[in-house]
């Protein structure tokens, strides 16, 4: 049997594994980025929340990109993708970018067109996070729902990345190679401990590729997580 020809100049490179960090406000999403090698000048930080944080002076000025809306975020992502100095891009956070797009489309669109445009914007953003050159690391806040295996809204409490746009609900984690969830363990008379949960316990959509590590949780540190990922990618 004859097969149709392949597209000319097909790029067979695989996308670089991307990372989603999901957690409520105050559980250490931004904090987990602190120990990355910011001094290398190869990591770009897109600040969609523009909240300020205690270690932001570690980020070189030409690596720090505060954005006000969805369009600016996509524009900066394109800039990072095209700039060979950047090997890693951070978006903090998807939730704010998604909310900003929603507000934008409520002004520029009406009725069902608002949600059609919003769904398209979510898909476009998530597609940008799948790069063959840049490793994208994205933070997000969660939402909670109760569901059973048939999709009915009762039964088990499920935690997943929140998204505005019904068509995209429950699909965000699917677009990332790694989806880790923040976990805070209180301690009496002391600061709490902060962790990443690496595997789903049936109540979240946390996931990592099979065989990467047997750890169920680890320190809240993207630098440490990258060490595990890079070791696995090197086949060690």
N, C-alpha and C positions, 0 to 999 in steps of 0.2 A: 504494500500500500504506500502511496506517495504522501508525503507530509508537506504542509505549507511551509514556505521558507521562513527562517527566523528574521526578525528585524535586523536591518543593517547596523553594524557597530554596537551590538548588544553589550551592555555593561553587566558583566557577571559578578562583579564585586558584591559581597554581602554587606547589608547595613551593619554599622557598628552597634553593639549592644547598648541600648538606652535604658535609663533608670527613672522610675517614678517613685517619689517619696510622699506618702499619704499620712496626714495626721492633723488633729485638731490644733487650733491656735494655742501656742504655749507648750507644745509637746516636743519641740526641738527640731523642727524641719530645717529652718534657717541655720540654727546652731550646728546641725550636723555637717554643714558645708565649711565650717570654720577652718578645719585642718587641711583643706586642699592646698596644693602648692601654688598659692596665688602669686607669689613672688616670681614664678616662672614666666608670667606674662602670656601664658598660652590658654588661660581659662577666662572666658567671657561671662559676665554676670548681668543678666537682664533683670532689673529691679522693677517689677510691675506693682508691687505693694507699696513701695516708697515710704516705708515705715521707719527707716533708720534702725541700726542695730550696732551693738557695741564693738564689733570687730570689722566694720566695713572699711576702716583705714588700711586693712591688709590688701584690699583690692586696688591694683594700679588704676590710675584715672582713665587710661585708655582702654581698660578692660571692663569699665563700669558703665552700664547703659540704663538709666532710669527711663521708663516709658509711661506714657499717659493713657494709651488706648491700644486696642487690638491691632490697628493698622501699623502703629509704630513698632509694636512687638514683632510683627512679621517682617517689617523692613529691617530691623536690627538682626533678626535671625538670618535673613538673606546676606547681610553684611558679614556676619560671623562665618557663615558657610563659605563666602567668597574670599575671606581673608586667611591666607595660609598660616599666619602666626597662631591662629586659634585651633586647638585640638579638642577642646571641651567647651560646651555652652550650657549655661545654667539659666533656667527660667523660674523665677520665684515671684509669683506662682501662677500656674494654669488657672486656678480659681478666679484670680483677679482679672486675668486676660479674658476669660469666658464671661465674667460679669460685665466688663467694660464693653465687650462686643454686644451683649444684650442691650445695654443702655444706648449704644450707638444705633442699633437697628430699630429700637423703639421710636427713635426720632426720624430716621430716614425711611422706614418702611411702615406698613400698616397690616393689621389682621394676620392671616396665616403667613404672609411674606416675612414677618419678623422672625418666625421660628424656622422658616425655610432657609433664610439667610444665616441664622444662628447655627443651624445644623451644618451648613456648608462651611462656616468659619471654624467650627470645632474640628471637622474632618481635615480642613486645610492645615490647621495648626498641628494636629497630631501627625499628619503626613510629613510636615517639616521636621518633626522630631526623629524621623527615620533617615539618617544620613549615612553615606558611605565614606565620609571623611571626618565628621565631627561627632563626638559622643555627647548626646544631649541628656541632661539631668534636670528633671522637672519636679516641682513640689505641687501639692494639691491638698485641699481640705476634704474630709470625708462627709458622706451622708449615711444615714442609717435607714434601713427598711426591714420589714419582716416578710419572709417569703418561704415557700416550700419548693421542692424540686420541680413542681409543675408551674411555678411562676405565680402562684396565688399569694396575695399579700397577707399571709399569716404564717405562724410557725416559727422558724429560726430567724434570729436577729442577724442581719447581714450589714457589714460595713464596707463601703466602696467609695472610690473617688467621686465627688459630687460634680455634676455637670448640668448646666441649664440647656435644655433641648432634649425632648423626650426620646427622639430617635437614637441619641447617643448614650442614654442612661445605661450603666453597667458595661460599657464597652471601652472605657478609657484604659484600664489595666491591660486589655488585650493588645494595645498598641505599643507596649513596652516589654523589653526582654526581662527586666527586673521590676517588680513592684513591691517595695518594702513599706511597712507600716510602723510609725513611731509608737513607742510604749513607754509609759512613765511608771516607775515603781516608787511609791512614797516610803520615806524612812522617818522614824520618830526622831524629833529634835535635830533634824539634819536635812540637807537638800536632797531631793529625790534622785534616783538613778534613771538615766535615759538610755533606751535601747531601740534597736530595729528588730521587728518581727519579720522573719524571712519567709516563712511558710504559712499557708492558710491553715487555720484551725477549724475551718468550716464556718467561721463567722466573719471572715474578711476575704478579699481577693488578692492577698499577698501571694507572691510567686517568685521563684527563681528557677533557672534551667536545671534539669536533672543532672546530678553528679557534680555540681559546682562546690557544694559544701554540705556537711551533715549538721552544721549549726542550725538550731531552731531560732536563736536570737543572737545578737551581737551588739557591741557598743554602738551608740548613736554617732557614727562617724562615716561620712561618705568616703574619706580617704582610705579608711580600713576596708570598706566595702569594695572600693576600686582595686585594692591590693588582692582581694580574693578573686575578683573578676578577671584581672589581668593575668593572674597565675593560672586560672582555668583556661583562658584564651591561649596561653602559651603552651598548654598541654602538660603542665607540671602537676 
